Amino acid sequence: MKEKAQQMQTAGEIRVTIPEKVFFSKDPVTYVVKNDFYITISGNMSDGQKQAVHAEGERMSARIGAVKGESYPTIYIKGFEQLFDDGTAGKDQLNAFFKMFHVNGNKDWEIGYGKFRDTQEDCAVITTAALSLKPNFSVGFQLSDKCAFTRVLEDTSPIALDIYIDDFDSLFTGLENRIHYTLSLESGYAVYIDRFGAYMTSDPDTAVTAVHKGGTCNISWRIEQNEKASAFLYDENGTVVANLPPYTAKIDRDRRFTLLAYNAFCSVQQSVTVYRTLWDQTGTVLTGLPKTDKEGRFKMYQKDGGRYFLYIHPNLYVSEDCAAWEVYAGNTAAPSGYTFYSSALSEDTFFVCYLDDRKVTCCEMDWNHKKWSAQTVERTGLTGVYALLSDPQNTRIALTTKEGMGIYEWKGGALINGQYIGVPSDTELAAADVLADGRRSYVTLSCVNGRVYFYDLDDDFRNNIFEGRKASWDNLWLVKSNAVYVLSNGCVFEANDREKFMDVHCFPGFTEGTRPVIGAFDAEEIRGFFPDGERMVCWNYRF
């Protein structure tokens, strides 16, 4: 609803204009209602009200007179205290409010919170230092930002503001020395949207951002602040689909809904997007996996089309069905202290790389004897370490810093023949992962500016660049299923196909700060194990 302005025209043709309405919240601590506010002073003199003409000597006298205590032409507005708290707002609060105003293009005018000249009451004070004004003039004071009025009204009666216009008769003939009138500022409670979102049809209290392709969810809302408020729900085509919650929506594509809520005083609107996703909860009950709060890259691997393996310090776990897990081999060579680790699998080797503040430790397990060995190299300033096992005769180690990634051959516990992938100078590396797929090797990097880089290391470091959401260290994976996929901060896209990145499939179960496990289940499915309180839940991504 567009606000109207109200104005009072005085006998002297000087006007003060302010908005017609202001909005309040019944609970300003919980929900803030912000207002646009302005004050405009304008004049429109008739032929008989000529502009006062000052010679240079008279200008000097006026300035000297002002210094001696005589007043500049001033407008006082009493009653703004009624907009804050319970009508007893402190001076600091009112001072802050008036400091938010700026004058539009006229440096001879200023506004502040001061004293009424007659009674020394606190009030708004608008002053001009100009020694003459055009017969038709206007000056505006606009808030630099929207303002929240914090009073809780006992009723919604109009608020009266007393206007006093003083000493403008020194600039114009035919004006009274003082003009006094009252403006009424209409007040009312703003409607607001207390809750609006997509919720599971089976559980109306569980909000979701993504729904499995072809599934349904409830679009539901709750309106507060006025018992007479109404609402309309619009879909992405601008069609009204409901006026009472909930609305059951089929999600066969990404959908956007907009809620318009209104009462007799004002209206507000809010939008929500529900993504179609190929992630779906499997119902699988996971057993045997320990919880961890350590930084690491937790990936699941399938060996030779049979059993599944994953590493959670200090054990390598095995499962026949990705549901029941048990310890396969404890890593006797693992360091006791670390800040990050990642794992890798080849036909005859399981490799785990550990990182702490001053060294890299690489642990290797022999599949035939389940025996572990470790080698250590001194390195500082690193953020991550990863192994690439694409060549049985040449293990490579990738080291990351905030500036990029270095990829080295691992020979007898030494890092040699390094190649470097840098990130742009105006950003930093946020997350990384590597993948060995047969004889090919791939790398993905995510930067804090939201860009995701994918490199095929066997194709002259050719890379694809994608725009994505910002990722964290525990939320970026490279996974091989029917193709190579990058999973980044809620998105899945095929690394070799730029267009697939536009088909966003959010992780429904990801919670920031948790340690999910991601990996390929078969050639048509990726699985994710997401911590959910005291348990792990399983979601699948089917192509």
N, C-alpha and C positions, 0 to 999 in steps of 0.2 A: 504494500500500500504506500503510495507516494505521499510524503509529508507536505502539507501546505504551510505557507508562511503567514503569520499574522502581523499586522502593523497598526499603529495608532497615529492618526494624522492630527497634529495639534493646531491650535489657532495660529501658531507661528509658522506652519508649514515645515516643521522639522519632524522627521519620522524616525522611529526605532522599529526595526523589523527583526523578528526571531521566529523559530519554527512554531507551528501551531500545536504540536504534540510532543511529549516526551514519554519514554517507555521505562517501566520499572519491573523488577523481578520480585516475586514474593519471597524468594530465597536467594539473595545475591551472593551468598557464600558458595552455594552449590551451582547456580547457573547465573552467568553474567549477561545482562542485556546492555548492549552498547548503542548509544545515540549519536547521530550527527547533530552538531549544534553550531550556530553562527549568530552573530549580531551585526546588523547593518544600520548605519546612521546615514540619513540622506536629507537633503533640503531642496525645496522648490519654491523660490521666492517670486512673489508677484511684482508688478511694476512699482508698486508703492513701497516695496521692501528692498531698497537698493543695497548693493554691497557697500560696506564701509570702505572708503578710500583713505589710505594712510600714506602720508609723506614719509620720507626716510627718517626725519627727526621724530615723527610720531611713533614709528616702529621702535626706535631706540627707547623712547619713553615707556612704551608698553613692556618691553623686555625688562627695563629697570624696575618698573612697577611690579612685575611678577616676582622678581627677586626679592623685593621688599615685603612680599606676602600677599599681594593681590592675586586672585585666581585666574588661571587660564579658563577659556570656555570648556565646561565639563558636563558630562552626563553621569548621574549616579543611578544605579539600579539596585534596589533593595529587595531581598527575598530569595536569593539563590541558596541560602542555607536550607531551604525546604526540600532541596533535591538530594541531600546527603543525609545519611544516618537517620536519626529520629528528629531532625530539626535543630540539633545542637552541635552541628559539625564544627570541628576545631578549625582554627585559623590556618593551620598548615595544610589541611585538606583543601580548603577553598583557594589558598595561594597556589597550590599545585594545579588545580583546575584552570585557573586563569592564566597560568604560565603555558598552558597548552595552546592558547590562541595565538594566531599571528595575523598581522594587519596586511591587507591586500594592497600592496603598491603605494602606500602613503606613509612616509616616515614621520610626518608631523603628528600622527595619532598614536596613542598607546593605550593599553588596557591592563588593569591589574585589580587586585583585591586590596582595598584600603578603607578609608574612613569617610563617612558622610560629613560634609563641612559643618553643618549646623549642630548635629548631636553627637558626632564622633562614633556613630554606629558603624559596624563593619558592613561593607557593601562593595559592589563592583564599581570601579571608577574608570571612566573613559574620557581621556583628555586630548585636546588638540593644542599644539604649540604654534599653530599657524596664526599669522597676524591678519590674514584675510582669506576668505573662501569665495569660490565662485557662487553665483546665485543658485545654480543647480549643481549640487555636489553629492557625492556618495562615497562612503568608506566602509569596508567590511572587515569583520573579525571572524576568522574561521578556525575551528579546532584543527590542530595538526593531526589528530587521530580521533577516533570515536571515543566517547566518554561513557563510563558506566555510572549511573546515578544509583546510589546505594541505599536510599531511604526505603523502608517498608511502609507502604501507605496504610493508614487505617481505613480510608475510603478513597475513592477516585475523583474527588471534587477538584475543580480547576485550582491551579496554584496562581496566586496573585503576585505580580512583580510591580513594585512602585518605581516609576521613572521620574527623575528630576533632571530638567535641562536648564543649566545655569550659565549666565554670562555670555550667551551668544548674541545678546543685544549690542555687545561691543563690536561685533563684526557686521551686523545687519541692522538697518534702521527699521523701526516699526515692530520690533519684537518685544515681548515682555522680558523683564529681568530673569524671571524663573517661570518655567512651564512644568506642571506636574500632572501626570495621569497614570493609570494603571493598566497593565496588560494581563490577560488571563491566559495561563499556560495549561492546556488540557493535559491531564495525566491519566495513565492507565497501565494495567498489567499486560506485559507482552506474553503471547503464546510462545511456548518453546517445545522442542522435540526432546523428550527425556530419553527415549530409546528408539532406535531405528536400525534394522539390519536384517540379515538372512539367518534363519535358525533351522536346525534339523527338524524335519516333520515328526520324527519319533521322540524328540526331546526339545520342547519349545524354549528351554533356557540355555541351550548350547548354540552359540553363534558360530557361523561358518563363513568363510570367504570363497570357498570353492565347493562345487558339487559334481559328483561323477556324471559323465556324459549321459544325458537322458534321464537323470534322476530329478527329484523335486526337493524344494525347500519352502519354508514359510517366510514370506516377507512380513515382518510384524513391527509394530510401533506403539509408543505410548506418548500421549500429549499431556503436558502439565501447564500450570499457571492459570488456567481459566476453564471452568467447568462447561462453558458454552463453546469451547473451541471445536472446530471441525477439521477434517483432513481429506485430501484426495491423493491417491497413489497413481503415478503415471509410469508407463513403461518407456523403453528406449525410443519408441515411435511417437511419444507424446500422447498416447491414448490413456484415458482414465480406466484403470483396471479394478480399483476397489476404493471404498471410502470407510471401511471398517476392517480392522485386522482380525486374523491374519489373512494374507493372500497367498495361496499355494501356487508356486511358479515352477514350470518345467524348465530345466536348464540344459537345453540341447545346443547352446552356444553361449558365449559370454553375454551377460545381460546387465543392463543398468536400469535402476528404478529411482524415481524422484518423488519425495513426499512433500506436498504443500500443506502446511498447517496454518490456520488463520482463526482469528476471532473478530469481534467488531472493531477492534482497535488497531491490529497490525497482522502481518503474515510473515512466515519464515518458510524456508525450504531446505531440504537436505537430500543428497543422493548417495546411493550405495551400488557398488558393482559386484556381481556374483560371477565368478569364473567357472566355465566348464572345464573339467579336468579329467584326465584318464587315471588319476590316482583313485584307488578304492580300498577300503579297509577289508582285510581278508578274514578277520575273525580268528586267525591263528593265535593260540595261546603259547607264548614263548617261555621256555624254562631253561635254566642253566646259565644265563648270561649275567655276569656281575655288573653293577653300576660303577661308573667312574666319573670323576669330575676333572680329570687331567686333560690337558690339551692334546689332541691327537686326531689322526685321520683314520676313521674306522671303516674299513671296506671288507665286503664279503666276496670270497672267490669260490668258483666251482672248479674242482680238479678233475680233468679227464672225463668230463660229462657225468661225474658221479657225486661224491660227497662234497659238502660245502665247508669252507674254512674261514675263520676270521681271528684276528689277534687283538686281545685286550690284555694289557700288561698284568702279569708277566707270562700269560699262557696263550698258547695256540688252541683254539676251540674247533670242534668238528661236529657236523650234523648231517643226518641223512635226508632230512626234510625241511630244514630251516626253521623248525619249531623247537625240538628238544636238542640242546647243546650240552656237550661235555668236554672236559679237558683232553686234548690230544697229546700235547707235549708242553711241559713247563720250560721256559727259557732260563736256563741256568747261567747264561752269560749276560743277562740283562743288567744294566746299571741300576743302582738303587735310586738315584736322583736324576730328574730330567724335567724339561719344560715342554717338550713336544716329541711325538714319534709318529711314524707311518710304517706301513708294511707293503710287501710286494710278493708275488707268487710266480714261480716258473715251473717247468715240468719236474725238475729235481731239486729245487731250492725254495725255501721260504726265508725271506729277508726282512729284517726289521731295523729301521734307522732311528736312533735316539739323538736328541739334542739337549744340551744344557748351555749355560752361559759361556763356557770356554772350550767345549769339545763336541765332536761328533763321534758316536759309537755305532758301528754297523755289526749287527748280529745275523749270523747265517745258520740255518738248520739243515742238516743232511737228512733227506726223507727216509733213506734206507735204515739209518741207525737212530733217528730222532736225537741227534747230538748237535749241540749248539757251540759255535765259536764266535769270538768277537774281536774286532780291531778298532782302534781309536786314533783319531787325528785331531790335533789342536786347531780350533777355529772359534772366532768370536764375532759378535755383531750379526748373527744369523737369526732368522725368524722361522725357518722350516728346513727339513731335509727329507729327501725321497729317493727311492731306488728304482732304476729302470732295468729290467731283466729281459729285454728283447733279444739280446745276443748271448747265448750260453757261454761264449768265450770272452765276453767283454761287458762286465757289469758297469753301469754308469750311475753316478750319484748327482742329484740336483740339489743345490743349496740356494735358499732364497734370503734376500734382504728386503728392506723397504724400497730399494731402487730397482730390483729385478731378480733374475735367476741365472746362476752359473751351472753348467752341466759338465761334469768331469768323468774321465775314466777312473775306475777304482782298481788299482794295481798294488797288491801287497800292502794294503793299508795306507796307500798314498793317493792323492788326488792329482791327476795330470791331464794335460791336453784340454784345458777348459774352453768352452764356448759360452758366450754371454748373451742373454736376452734382457734388454733394458725396458723399463716402462717410461712413458713420456715424462719429461722433466717437471711438468706442472701437476703431477699426481704421485701417488705411492701405491705399492703393491699391497693388496689387502688379503688375498688368499691364493692358493695354488694347488694343483694336483697333477700327477703324471699317470700315464697308462702305457703298458707294453702289450701290444696285440700281435702275437707272432713275432715276426721280424721288424715290425713297425713300432715307432715310439711317438707318443703325443704328449703335449704339455698344454695346460690351460692356466691362465693367470687372470685374476680379477683385481681391478684397481679401485681406489676409493672414489674415483669420479664416476663409477658405475659401469665402466667398459669392461668387457670380457674378451680376452685374447686367446685364440686357439692356434697352436703350432703343430704342424706335421714335421718332426725333426728329420725325417728321411726325404724331405722334399725341399731342400735348401731353406729350411726355417720359414717356409711359406705360412702365412697366418691369415685367419679370418677374424674380423673384429665385430663384436656384437654390443649393443647397448642393453645393459641389464640393471637390475636393482643392486644396491650395494651388498656385498657379501662379507661374511666374517670368516675367521680362520676355521671354524668348524662347520662351514656350510658351502663347500665347493668340492665337487667330485667329477672325475672322468670315469665312465662306465661303458664297457663293451657288451652289447646284447646283439640285436640284429644289425646294429650300426654303432658308431661311437657317439655317445651322448654326454653332454655337459649338464650337470645339475647344479644350479647356482641360485641360492637364496630364494627358493620357492619356484624356480622355473626349470623346465626341462626342454632342451632343444638338441637337434641333431647337429653335431659339430661341423659336418661337411655341407650342410644346407642352410644358408643364411635365412631362408624363408621360414624354416621350422622354428626359429627363435620367436617369430611373431605369434606362434601358437602357444600361448602361455598355459602351463599346467602347474598350478601352485601345489606346494606340499601342504596338505590339509593338517598334518599333525606336527609340524615343526614349531618348537618353542625355543626362542633365543636363549643361548646359554646351555642348552642340553647337548648331548653327544649322540646323534643318530648314527646308525650303521646303514650303509648303502651298498648295493651290489646287484649284479645280474643273476636272476633265478634261472632263466633259460633264454632261448633266442627270441622270445616274444614278451618277456616280462622283466622289469626291474623291481626289486623289493627294497623297502626301507623299514628299519626298526626304529621307532621313535619313543624316547622316554616319555611316560605319561604318569607323573606322580611316582608311585612305588612300583610301577610295572612298565613293561615294554609292549607297545602295540605294533602290529605289522600292517603296512599298507603296500599295495602293489600298483605298478604302473604298466598297463597292458597296451600294446601298440595296435 
